[in-house]
Amino acid sequence: MTDVLVVAEVSEGQPRKATLSAISFAKAVAEGTGGAFDILSIGDGAESAAGALTGFGARKVLHTEIGGGYVSETFAPTVAAAAGGYGVVTACASSFGKDLLPRVASKLDAGVASDISSVAVEGGDILYTRPMYAGNVFGTLKITTPVQVVTVRQSEFEPAAESGGASPVEAFGAVDGGDAAGRIEVVNLEVVKSERPGLTEADVVVSGGRSLKSAENFENVLEPLVDALNAAMGASRAAVDAGYVPNDLQVGQTGKVVAPKLYIAVGISGAIQHLAGMKGSKTIVAINKDREAPIAQVADYFLVADLFDAVPAMTEEVKKLK
């Protein structure tokens, strides 16, 4: 029997959608081992976020209010203290989870399975599968320490749905972060607000590559299609490095991993690092003049055309359908 603690990611008093993928993982482990799962909501607005997490079947929802913004040196001691009695501690493999949970693991002397894509329980052992070498190889591993720390890939675990009922909510006291926490202060947080869906949460993603040639073409050619489809906009690393768009739009191994219902790649050749971030998409459409482009290997629909002709035409057709 293994109990699981889910560390919720909180933003503006609400749990982020990424947390629901971690809950799906926790349910799978708890059901497979005969255990249960709890949720820890931590940070600014933790109590409010805890209230929004009571309908997902957790045994209980804990909340720890810590002001001053996210600082891993402040959060990690509290999460480690809350982890007492649990066999698995988990969060989504977002920038939050990737930063926080290794520090928690260090405090718990726990083994880590990062960015996992699936989990199975066999003979009482929990087996984790994770991509390696930009997704070309998948490895299966087992952690042998008493506590296991796991981050889960959001694109591979369906967001948990509310199951009814209401989990009890309890406060959990914050633990002093010590000298390390005292030397760090969040001075300012700049949040980019957009009317478009978030890149990792959108049902449709339209990404552009270096073939768009300029930031102006991203704005004038690609953005009308993005808005017509009510999609999120992404980009290849080459486009980001060229300065066409900010790096928070980068999709790929060193950017964000997405798995929308529809992914449209415009002028992207499909380097292995980019494919690692989007090949889990349900339907992939690619537009490229080069019929031999690597992205053709994963595309469900491949249009051999000049993007400067094809994208405006596609945009007009989408608008007509709407």
Secondary structure as UniProt FT lines:
FT   STRAND          4..8
FT   STRAND          10..11
FT   TURN            12..13
FT   STRAND          14..15
FT   HELIX           18..33
FT   STRAND          37..43
FT   TURN            44..45
FT   HELIX           46..51
FT   TURN            52..55
FT   STRAND          61..65
FT   HELIX           72..82
FT   TURN            83..85
FT   STRAND          88..92
FT   HELIX           95..108
FT   STRAND          111..116
FT   STRAND          118..122
FT   TURN            123..124
FT   STRAND          125..132
FT   TURN            133..136
FT   STRAND          137..142
FT   STRAND          148..152
FT   HELIX           154..156
FT   STRAND          169..171
FT   HELIX           178..182
FT   TURN            199..201
FT   STRAND          204..208
FT   HELIX           210..212
FT   HELIX           215..217
FT   HELIX           218..222
FT   HELIX           223..228
FT   TURN            229..230
FT   STRAND          232..235
FT   HELIX           237..241
FT   TURN            242..243
FT   HELIX           247..249
FT   STRAND          250..251
FT   TURN            253..254
FT   STRAND          262..266
FT   HELIX           272..275
FT   TURN            276..280
FT   STRAND          283..288
FT   TURN            291..292
FT   HELIX           294..297
FT   STRAND          301..304
FT   HELIX           307..321
//
